[in-house]
Amino acid sequence: MAEFIELISYSFFSKALLAALLASISCGIAGTYIVARRKVFIAGGITHASFGGIGMGYFFGINPMFGGAAFGLLSALGIEFISKKTEIREDSAIGIIWSFGMALGIIFIFLTPGYAPNLMTYLFGNILTVSNTDINFMIILCSLLILFFILFYRIILFISFDEEYAQSHKLPVNTFNYILIALVALVIVLNIRVIGIILVISYLTIPQSAANLLTRNFKHIIIYSVIFGVLGSITGLYISYIADLPSGAIIIFVFVVLYLAIWLLKYFHQKHRIQRQLK
């Protein structure tokens, strides 16, 4: 415990903890919507497609995260539009945009003159190098998400579980679908810096899946997802620092262990309850 308190005194570690907290909040909120709507594959497509914007950002000399955000938003809106307005299936549209974004990013990075950036930073992330700018953007995003979900909670709830019911009550379903998928894209891009392209999908799904084992209440799933995200992040950061292992991968490993632990506890609890009823 004393060693952990000492670690917090270091600037890089305290920033990493704050970034983990903010990532848990944003991914906890957005991920609950993704899991409820069964749009995990879409989130994966946006995650990988945003790499095209990162590569273009390097090539044109702008902040790669701005490029990733722009490309991620366009990809998210494009997937939503194509799946609704054309005959192309949603999974086909996701696969096309997913592979195109990754290929475009790699091409532009290798075309960039001078030093080629380390792709591992964006593929797997490095939360220990998070900057004040990253944290400021994450604070803004978390504030926007919290405000939006508070103001429109009932509409989001209806759309998440029964879109046809929402449409029958004349709710602006299509408008909210575009807004929500755009917010998901922003969450993905801003968290790439923290946990990377490969692992961000786990941040958006594993804590939510663990929470779903405990409750079916949408609001409670959000709360539990944030708690599990924070718990897994802090534990993963500490283990990665002590064992000198990649922080992002260890955080996700802890998430999986946490999920399995909750699943086993629920399984044995249900088994014990059934045995008591049979007696």
C-alpha positions in Angstrom: 0.0 0.0 0.0 2.8 2.4 0.9 4.5 1.6 -2.4 1.3 2.5 -4.3 0.9 5.8 -2.4 4.5 6.6 -3.4 3.7 5.8 -7.0 0.9 8.3 -7.0 3.4 11.1 -6.1 5.0 10.7 -9.5 3.4 13.0 -12.1 3.3 10.4 -14.9 1.5 7.9 -12.7 -1.0 10.3 -11.3 -1.8 11.4 -14.9 -2.2 7.7 -15.9 -4.6 7.2 -13.0 -6.7 10.2 -14.0 -6.7 9.1 -17.6 -7.8 5.6 -16.6 -10.6 7.1 -14.5 -11.8 9.3 -17.4 -11.5 6.4 -19.9 -13.6 4.2 -17.5 -16.3 6.9 -17.4 -16.5 7.6 -21.1 -16.2 3.9 -22.2 -18.6 2.9 -19.4 -21.3 5.2 -20.7 -20.7 4.6 -24.5 -20.0 0.9 -24.0 -23.3 0.3 -22.3 -25.1 1.7 -25.3 -23.0 -0.4 -27.6 -23.6 -3.6 -25.8 -27.3 -2.9 -25.4 -27.7 -2.2 -29.1 -25.4 -5.1 -30.0 -23.1 -2.8 -32.0 -19.8 -4.2 -30.8 -18.7 -5.0 -34.3 -19.5 -1.4 -35.4 -17.3 -0.1 -32.5 -14.5 -2.4 -33.8 -14.9 -1.0 -37.3 -14.7 2.6 -36.1 -11.7 1.8 -33.9 -9.6 0.4 -36.8 -10.9 2.8 -39.4 -9.7 5.8 -37.3 -6.2 4.6 -38.0 -6.5 6.0 -41.5 -7.0 9.5 -40.0 -4.0 9.1 -37.7 -1.8 8.2 -40.7 -3.1 11.1 -42.7 -2.5 13.4 -39.7 1.2 12.4 -39.7 1.5 12.9 -43.4 -0.1 16.3 -43.5 1.6 17.6 -40.4 -1.4 17.9 -38.1 -2.2 16.4 -34.7 -2.8 12.7 -35.5 -5.6 12.5 -33.0 -7.5 15.3 -34.9 -7.1 13.2 -38.0 -8.2 10.1 -36.2 -11.2 11.9 -34.8 -12.3 13.3 -38.2 -11.8 9.9 -39.9 -13.5 8.1 -37.0 -16.6 10.4 -37.1 -16.9 10.1 -40.9 -16.5 6.3 -40.7 -19.2 6.1 -37.9 -21.7 8.3 -39.8 -20.8 6.5 -43.1 -21.6 3.0 -41.6 -24.8 4.3 -40.1 -25.9 5.9 -43.4 -24.8 3.0 -45.7 -26.6 0.4 -43.5 -29.8 2.4 -43.4 -30.0 3.9 -46.9 -28.4 1.3 -49.2 -28.7 -2.4 -49.9 -25.2 -3.0 -48.5 -25.4 -5.1 -45.3 -24.1 -3.4 -42.1 -21.4 -6.1 -41.5 -20.2 -5.7 -45.1 -20.0 -1.9 -44.7 -18.1 -2.3 -41.5 -15.6 -4.7 -43.0 -14.9 -2.5 -46.0 -14.4 0.7 -43.9 -12.4 -1.2 -41.2 -9.8 -2.6 -43.7 -9.7 0.6 -45.8 -8.9 2.8 -42.8 -6.1 0.5 -41.6 -4.6 0.2 -45.0 -4.8 4.0 -45.6 -3.2 4.7 -42.2 -0.3 2.4 -42.9 0.3 3.8 -46.4 0.3 7.5 -45.2 2.6 6.7 -42.3 5.2 5.0 -44.5 4.9 7.9 -47.0 5.6 10.4 -44.3 9.2 11.8 -44.8 11.7 11.6 -41.9 11.1 9.5 -38.8 8.4 6.9 -39.0 6.2 7.0 -35.9 6.0 3.9 -33.7 2.8 2.2 -34.7 2.8 0.2 -31.5 1.8 3.4 -29.6 -1.5 3.6 -31.4 -2.1 -0.2 -31.8 -1.5 -1.0 -28.1 -1.5 2.4 -26.4 0.7 3.6 -23.5 -1.3 5.2 -20.7 1.9 6.1 -18.8 2.8 8.7 -21.5 -0.6 10.5 -21.5 -0.3 14.3 -21.7 -2.2 17.2 -20.2 -3.8 17.8 -23.6 -5.1 14.3 -23.7 -6.6 14.6 -20.2 -8.3 17.9 -21.1 -9.9 16.4 -24.2 -11.1 13.4 -22.1 -12.6 15.7 -19.4 -14.5 17.6 -22.1 -15.8 14.4 -23.7 -16.8 12.9 -20.3 -18.7 16.0 -19.4 -20.5 16.0 -22.8 -21.4 12.3 -22.5 -22.7 12.7 -18.9 -24.8 15.8 -19.8 -26.2 14.2 -23.0 -27.2 10.9 -21.3 -28.8 12.8 -18.4 -30.8 15.1 -20.6 -32.0 12.3 -23.0 -31.8 9.2 -20.8 -35.3 8.0 -21.5 -35.0 8.4 -25.3 -31.6 6.6 -25.3 -33.1 3.8 -23.1 -36.1 3.3 -25.6 -33.8 3.3 -28.6 -31.3 0.9 -27.0 -33.8 -1.8 -26.2 -36.7 -1.3 -28.6 -36.1 1.0 -31.6 -39.5 0.1 -33.2 -41.3 1.2 -30.0 -39.4 4.5 -30.0 -40.3 5.1 -33.6 -44.0 4.3 -32.9 -44.0 7.1 -30.3 -42.6 9.6 -32.9 -39.2 9.9 -31.3 -36.4 11.2 -33.5 -34.7 7.8 -33.7 -32.6 8.4 -36.8 -31.2 11.7 -35.4 -30.3 10.1 -32.1 -28.7 7.1 -33.9 -26.4 9.5 -35.7 -25.6 11.5 -32.6 -24.9 8.5 -30.5 -22.7 6.7 -33.0 -20.7 10.0 -33.4 -20.2 10.2 -29.7 -19.1 6.5 -29.7 -16.5 7.4 -32.4 -15.2 10.3 -30.3 -14.9 8.0 -27.3 -12.9 5.5 -29.3 -10.5 8.0 -30.8 -9.7 9.9 -27.6 -9.1 6.6 -25.8 -6.8 5.2 -28.5 -4.0 7.3 -26.9 -4.7 5.6 -23.5 -5.3 1.9 -24.4 -4.7 1.6 -28.2 -6.6 0.6 -31.2 -6.4 -3.2 -30.5 -7.5 -2.9 -26.9 -10.1 -0.1 -26.9 -12.8 -2.5 -27.9 -12.2 -4.4 -24.6 -12.7 -1.3 -22.6 -16.0 -0.8 -24.3 -17.3 -4.3 -23.8 -15.7 -6.3 -20.9 -16.7 -4.1 -17.9 -20.2 -3.8 -19.4 -20.5 -7.6 -19.9 -19.4 -8.1 -16.3 -22.0 -5.5 -15.1 -24.7 -7.2 -17.2 -24.1 -10.4 -15.1 -25.2 -8.5 -12.0 -28.1 -6.4 -13.3 -30.3 -5.7 -16.3 -31.0 -2.1 -15.4 -29.5 0.2 -18.0 -28.5 2.9 -15.5 -27.0 0.4 -13.1 -25.0 -1.2 -15.9 -23.4 2.2 -16.6 -22.5 2.7 -13.0 -21.1 -0.8 -12.5 -19.2 -0.6 -15.8 -17.5 2.6 -14.6 -16.6 1.0 -11.3 -15.2 -2.2 -12.9 -13.3 0.0 -15.4 -11.7 2.0 -12.6 -10.9 -1.1 -10.5 -9.4 -2.9 -13.5 -7.4 0.1 -14.6 -5.9 0.8 -11.2 -5.1 -2.8 -10.6 -3.6 -3.2 -14.1 -1.5 -0.1 -13.8 -0.1 -1.2 -10.5 0.7 -4.8 -11.8 2.2 -3.4 -15.0 4.5 -1.0 -13.1 5.7 -3.7 -10.6 6.1 -6.4 -13.2 7.4 -4.0 -16.0 4.8 -5.2 -18.5 2.7 -3.2 -21.1 0.1 -1.3 -19.1 -2.7 -1.6 -21.7 -2.5 -5.3 -22.1 -2.3 -5.9 -18.4 -5.4 -3.7 -17.8 -7.4 -5.8 -20.3 -6.1 -9.0 -18.7 -7.4 -7.8 -15.3 -10.7 -7.0 -17.0 -11.0 -10.6 -18.2 -10.1 -12.0 -14.8 -12.7 -9.7 -13.2 -15.3 -10.9 -15.6 -14.5 -14.5 -15.0 -14.5 -14.0 -11.2 -18.0 -12.4 -11.3 -19.3 -15.1 -13.7 -18.0 -17.9 -11.4 -19.5 -16.2 -8.3 -22.8 -15.9 -10.0 -22.7 -19.5 -11.2 -21.9 -20.9 -7.8 -24.5 -18.6 -6.1 -27.2 -19.9 -8.5 -26.1 -23.5 -8.0 -26.2 -23.1 -4.2 -29.7 -21.5 -4.4 -31.0 -24.3 -6.6 -29.7 -26.9 -4.2 -31.4 -25.2 -1.2 -34.7 -25.1 -3.1 -34.5 -28.8 -3.8 -33.9 -29.7 -0.2 
